Amino acid sequence: MANALTGVRLLLAVPFALLMASGSARSAVLAALTLAAAIATDLLDGPVARRRGTATAAGTAFDHTADVVFLASGLVAGAVRGAFPWMFPAVVLFAFVQYVVDSYWVDRRPALRPSRLGRYNGILYFIPLGGDILVRMGLGALRPLVTVITWMLVVSTVVSIGQRLAASWGRREELPRCPPEKDEPQARIEQDEEVVLDESERGHGARMLGKQQDPEQDRH
């Protein structure tokens, strides 16, 4: 059931993009309804999964992917129309890719590793979309506020990206460092030299011991 709700949000991405690309008031009303439906599924799928005992790492990854696809579809469509700067959807998508790569490949976790700032950003990304819809429905006075919020989210997303990079580098520095392995031929030569030296030292020690045990030998 939870995955079905998440899947509905994923299916709404394409019609939402088409509605966001249009500047008409009628499209804005339909976009508002689509956005409300997507937010409802986002609010319900997690609690449903936990209540039914079906919450999994894969389900969480599916949920976050559906969120990003839906948000990106609206942000890209809005950027095409000139409502948002292209940098906004670009940093959102980059942050998500970094999120996945850092969790699964860099940190080698079985599940996504969230950050506090990234989580807040993911919630606040819906505000510019809703604000643009209200502007298209006749509340043009909100346009400066939407622009300010958009650029604030761009900055906070860049900060979130930097924080994750710094955290990844810090974990890398904490890993134990092994000495570099020598080439096999060179290592074999050095090992042979150590054996020869060891045998030479033992032979010399044996000769010295023999002289000490037979002092008459030195007189002849």
N, C-alpha and C positions, 0 to 999 in steps of 0.2 A: 504493500500500500504506500509506504513512504517513497519507494523508488518510482512509483506511478505518479505521485505528486511532483517529484523532481523532474520526471520526464515531461509532464505537462508544461513546466516552465521552459524546458528546452525547446518544445514544439512552438511555444509562443514567441520565440526569438525572431523568426522570419517575419511574421505579420507585424510584430512590434517595430522592426526596422523599417518596413514599408510605411507604417503610419507615422513614424518619426521623421521620415524623409519628406513627408508632405507638410506644407505650411498652412493647410486649411484648418478652420475651426472644427469641422466635422471629424477630420482625421485626429485632431487633438483630443476630442471626446473619446473616440474609440481607443486611442493610445492610453488615455487615462484608465479606461476599463481594463485594458490589457495589462498595464503596469500594476493595477490593484490586484488582479488575479495572480500575477507572478509573485508579488509580495506575500499574498495569502499562502501560496504553495510553499514559499520559502519559510514562512513562520510555522507551518504545520508539519512539514516532512520530518524535521528533527524530533519533535515530541512524539509523533506517531511511531517512529522507529524505536525510540527508547521505551515507550509504553508496551510495544509488542515484542520487545527484546530482539529486534532485528538490526540494531545499529552495528555497523561494521566500518572498518577503515575504507573499504571499497565504496560503501554508500556515502561516506563523508566526501571522498574524492569526487564522486558523481555529483553530489550536491554543489560543491564548489565550482566544478566545471560548468554546470548548468547556470549558476549565478554569473560567471564570467561571460559565457556565451550570450546570455540575455542582455547583460549590461553593455557588453561590447557592441552588440548589434544596434542598440539604441544610441550609444555614443558615436559610433561611426556614421550612422545615418544622420544624426544631428550635426556632426562635423561636415558632412557633405552639404547640408543645408546652410552651414555657416553659424549654427547656434553654439558650437563648442570649438575650441582650438584643437587642431589635429594632435597636438601633444597630449591631450587628455586621454583619448582611447589608446594612444601609443604607450604611455607609461603604465596604464592599467593592465594592458596585455603583457608588457614586459615584466611587471611585478608578479603576475600569475605564473608565467613561465619560470621565472626565478624561484618562485615558491615551490613549484613541482620539482625542478632540478635540484634545488638545495635540500629538499626533504628526502627524495628517493635516491639520488646519486651521490651528492656531496656528503650528506649526513648519514646516508644508508639506513634510513628508517623504514619500517613497514607501513607507516602512515604519514600523512602530511604534518609538517611541523609549523603550526601557526605562530604569528607574532601578535602582540596586543595592538600595536599601531595598524598593522595590516588588517586585523579584524574590524577595527573601528572604521577604517577607510572603506572596507567592503560594504558596511552598512550605509555610510554617508554617500556612496556613489549614486544611490537612488535619488538623492535630493536634487541635483541638477536636472535629472530627467523629468522629475515631477515639476520642477520650477519652469522648465522650458514649455511643458505642456500647458501650465497655467498662463504663461505669457501668450501662447497661441490661442488660448480661449478668451483672451481679452484683457488680461491683467499685465499690460505692457510695462507698468511701473516696476515690476519685479525683475526686469531684465538686468539692471546693474547688480542687484543682489545675487542673481544666478551667476553672473560673470565672476563676481568676487569669490563665491563659494567654489566655483569651478577651479579657479587658479589656486585657491587654498588647498584643494584636494590634489592638484598637480604637485604642489610643493610637498605636501605630507606623503604622497606616494613616493616621490624621489627620496625623501628622508627614510621611509620604510625600506626602500631598496638598499640604501646605504647602510642602514642598521643590519640588515640581513647579511650583506657582504662582510661587514666588520665582524659579525658573530661567526660567520663561516671561517674567516681567516683566523680568528682567535681559537676556534676548535682545532684548526689545522696546526697551529703553533703548539698546542698542548699535546699532540700525538708524540709518542716516543720515537726518536730518530735512531735508525740503525746505521752503523758505519757502512760506507760503500763497499760492496763486494769487489774483490780483485778479479782480474781476468784469470781464467782457469790455467792457461799456460804459465803465466807469471807466478801464480800461487804455487803451482807444482814445482817450479824451479826453486822458489824460496824454501819450500818444504824439503827438497832434496839437499839444498845447501845446509839447512839446519841439521839434517841427519848426518851429513859428512862431518860437520863441525863437532857434533855430539860424539861421534865415533872417534874422531881425532883426539878430543879432550879425554875420553875414557882410556885410549891407548897410551897417551902421555901420562896419565895418572897411574896406570898399571906399571909403566917403566920406572917411574919414580918410587913406587911402592916396592918394586923388586930390588932396587938399589939400596933402599933402607933396610930390607930384610937380609941382604948379602953384602955387608960392607967389605969383605975380603976381595970381592970382584974388582973394586976400584984400585987395589994395590997391584994387581997383575997387569 
